[in-house]
Amino acid sequence: MDSSFILILAIAFAVLALPLLWLIGTYNGFVRLRNHCRESWSDIDTELKRRHDLIPNLVETVKGYAAHERETLERVIAARDRAGAPHDRVREQAGDESALVREVGHLMAVAEGYPQLKADRNFLQLQHELVNTEDRIQAARRFYNANVRDLNNRIEMFPSSLVAGSMNLETWDYFEIADLAVRVAPKVDVSGE
């Protein structure tokens, strides 16, 4: 065989193989990023369920001390039920979670008016658990949003957008808090004073 023929054959192979290798790598990159987003959403979902499980206990504890605050207690439970219901979009989940945090903040404000409640060991433990859960939700949300950012960048950037289009990939929603008042972590006094 002639060395020029081998060179031409090698160039032809490279011209055909490199785009194929790029296509495979890009496709696999999308699969990996999509799975990272699903996994990180699962982490958020776990923490949201934890929050949803804490709320009824908190409401029951407050109910024992502040029975005439029925409207506030009912709003918290209704917000918890909406937040715990299945959602099709992350944006919808984020909106309902924001409403829940806002209502829990109102509940905590009600608790401020009851010194005996603020000193109740069960109430203090629930407050502490709620603060820990909120911190964990924030950390999981940051991780999820970073994964979504990476996936969305790949979906929208050329030339990987061509592969994303062939895979029918759509950008994912960030898990954002819409209400600015909710962006600040609830002030919870765990000192018992």
C-alpha positions in Angstrom: 0.0 0.0 0.0 1.1 3.4 -0.8 1.8 5.8 2.1 -0.3 8.6 0.6 -3.3 6.2 0.4 -2.9 5.4 4.1 -2.7 9.1 4.9 -5.8 9.8 2.9 -7.6 6.9 4.6 -6.5 8.2 8.0 -7.7 11.7 7.2 -11.1 10.3 5.9 -11.5 8.2 9.1 -10.7 11.2 11.3 -13.1 13.4 9.4 -15.9 10.8 9.9 -14.9 9.7 13.4 -14.4 13.0 15.2 -17.9 14.4 14.6 -19.3 11.0 15.7 -17.2 11.0 18.8 -18.3 14.6 19.6 -22.0 13.6 19.0 -21.7 10.7 21.4 -19.9 12.8 24.0 -22.4 15.6 23.8 -25.4 13.2 24.0 -23.9 11.4 27.1 -23.1 14.8 28.6 -26.8 15.7 28.4 -27.8 12.5 29.9 -25.4 13.0 32.8 -26.6 16.6 33.4 -30.2 15.6 33.2 -29.6 12.9 35.8 -27.8 15.3 38.0 -30.8 17.6 37.9 -33.2 14.8 38.7 -31.0 13.7 41.6 -30.6 17.2 43.0 -34.4 17.7 42.7 -34.9 14.5 44.7 -32.7 16.0 47.4 -35.0 19.1 47.5 -38.1 16.9 47.5 -36.8 15.0 50.5 -36.2 18.2 52.5 -39.6 19.6 51.4 -41.3 16.5 52.7 -39.4 16.9 56.0 -40.7 20.4 56.2 -44.3 19.3 55.4 -44.1 16.7 58.1 -42.9 19.2 60.7 -45.7 21.7 60.1 -48.7 19.8 61.5 -46.7 19.1 64.7 -45.9 22.8 65.0 -49.5 23.7 64.4 -50.8 21.2 67.0 -48.3 22.6 69.5 -49.4 26.2 68.9 -53.1 25.1 68.8 -52.8 24.0 72.4 -51.7 27.5 73.5 -53.4 29.7 71.0 -56.7 28.1 70.2 -58.3 31.3 69.2 -55.8 31.8 66.4 -57.8 29.3 64.3 -57.6 31.3 61.1 -53.8 31.4 61.1 -53.6 27.7 61.9 -56.0 26.9 59.1 -54.0 29.0 56.6 -50.8 27.2 57.5 -52.3 23.8 57.1 -53.9 24.8 53.7 -50.6 26.2 52.5 -48.9 22.9 53.6 -51.5 20.9 51.7 -50.9 22.9 48.5 -47.1 22.7 48.9 -47.3 18.9 49.5 -49.6 18.2 46.5 -48.0 16.9 43.3 -46.7 19.7 40.9 -46.0 19.5 37.2 -43.5 22.3 37.2 -40.8 23.4 39.6 -42.1 27.0 39.3 -45.4 25.9 40.7 -43.8 24.0 43.5 -41.6 27.1 44.3 -44.7 29.3 44.5 -46.5 27.0 46.9 -43.4 26.6 49.0 -43.0 30.4 49.2 -46.6 30.7 50.4 -46.0 28.0 53.0 -42.9 29.7 54.4 -44.8 33.0 54.5 -47.7 31.3 56.5 -45.2 29.6 58.9 -43.7 33.1 59.5 -47.2 34.3 60.5 -47.5 31.4 62.8 -44.2 32.2 64.4 -45.3 35.8 64.8 -48.5 34.5 66.6 -46.3 32.4 68.9 -44.4 35.5 70.0 -47.5 36.6 71.9 -47.6 33.5 74.0 -44.7 33.3 76.5 -45.7 29.9 77.8 -45.6 28.5 74.2 -42.2 30.0 73.6 -41.0 28.2 76.6 -42.6 24.8 75.7 -39.8 22.2 75.1 -41.7 20.6 72.2 -42.3 23.9 70.5 -38.6 24.8 70.9 -37.5 21.5 69.4 -39.9 21.9 66.5 -38.6 25.4 65.8 -35.0 24.1 65.9 -35.9 21.3 63.5 -37.6 23.8 61.2 -34.5 26.0 61.1 -32.3 23.1 60.3 -34.7 21.9 57.6 -34.8 25.4 56.0 -31.0 25.4 56.0 -30.9 22.0 54.3 -33.5 23.2 51.7 -31.4 26.2 50.9 -28.3 24.1 50.4 -30.2 21.6 48.2 -31.8 24.4 46.2 -28.4 25.9 45.5 -27.1 22.5 44.3 -30.1 21.9 42.1 -30.0 25.4 40.6 -26.3 24.9 39.8 -27.1 21.7 37.9 -30.0 23.3 36.1 -27.7 26.2 35.1 -25.2 23.8 33.6 -27.9 21.8 31.8 -29.6 24.9 30.5 -26.3 26.4 29.2 -25.6 23.2 27.3 -29.1 23.1 25.9 -29.0 26.7 24.7 -25.4 27.0 23.5 -24.3 26.2 20.0 -23.4 23.6 18.7 -24.6 21.4 21.6 -28.1 23.0 21.1 -28.3 20.9 17.9 -28.0 17.7 19.9 -30.4 19.0 22.5 -33.0 19.8 19.8 -32.7 16.3 18.4 -33.2 14.9 21.9 -36.2 17.2 22.4 -34.6 18.6 25.6 -36.2 21.7 27.1 -34.6 24.0 29.6 -35.5 23.3 33.3 -36.9 25.8 35.7 -34.8 27.1 38.6 -36.2 26.6 42.1 -36.5 30.2 43.0 -38.4 32.0 45.7 -40.6 34.6 44.1 -41.6 36.6 47.3 -38.7 38.8 48.5 -40.0 38.6 52.0 -39.7 34.9 52.0 -36.0 35.0 50.8 -35.0 35.9 54.3 -34.9 32.9 56.6 -37.7 33.0 59.2 -36.5 34.5 62.5 -36.9 31.7 65.0 -35.9 32.2 68.6 -34.8 28.9 70.0 -33.5 30.3 73.2 -36.8 29.8 75.0 -36.8 33.3 76.5 
